[in-house]
């Protein structure tokens, strides 16, 4: 174990050269990393057999600007396919979106059979009631992610359990039948899948994009939306929406949009309305 501690301590310079957020410090993150290795013999063994992957994971902590603090539950060092990987939780993705100014606030929840869920339109938070302490909420039937934008609107993206499982079923880890995050942390992976897809609707920020790109390429977690329909960034969403509704009596759509006039729509909400209408027409 002394070898892995020495290895971590020797990464100070390369870590500090990669820091993107000054609140992330080597003094703290090196200790969190050492704790992770000391608490997981298999992780330490993988690190010593693949030092490059361990170094890359530490660099990614600094470059993305996320903490390994176990109390925060934002990111972890995990062994995957003979490599040490930096894993970012769904809470970590929401945290990065908030820090980088993409959103003000956000949450992601799963919906069970016995819950009461009601979608309230594109720019209003949904209604979701349930007994948090009940042991009989039933199976998970889907989930949603709701965020509040800098304009004060709510954006909600929903996924059914069938959509979530379609992503899961493409995961190499799941298809292998071996132990993988989809088998050990199914709900966590479901929430992360929802957040990753939902983030396509949010204002683009480099820091969040970097984190998601890392998970897609280096994280090895088995969540990839590349085969899902990509959300198109509409160049002028409000004008596009006006054109789409020009022959449809636009005033009939205002209650659905939760506004009194199309002029009250933010670009983010207008874009989501465009996409929803396109999908409904198919």
Protein Blocks (a to p, Z undefined) as FASTA:
>chain_A
ZZmmmmmmmmmmmmmmmpcbfkbcfklmmmmmmmmmmmomklmmmmmmmmmlmmmmmmmm
mmnopafbfklomaccddeehiacddddfklmmmmmmmnomambdcdddddfkbccddeb
jkbccdddddfkbcklopafbdcdddddfkopacdddddfklmmmmmmmpmklmnopacf
klmmmmlmmmmmmmmmmmmmpccdfklmmmmmmmmmmnonopafklpccddddfblmlmm
mmmmmmnopmlmmmmnopabfklpcfklmmmmmmmmmmmmZZ
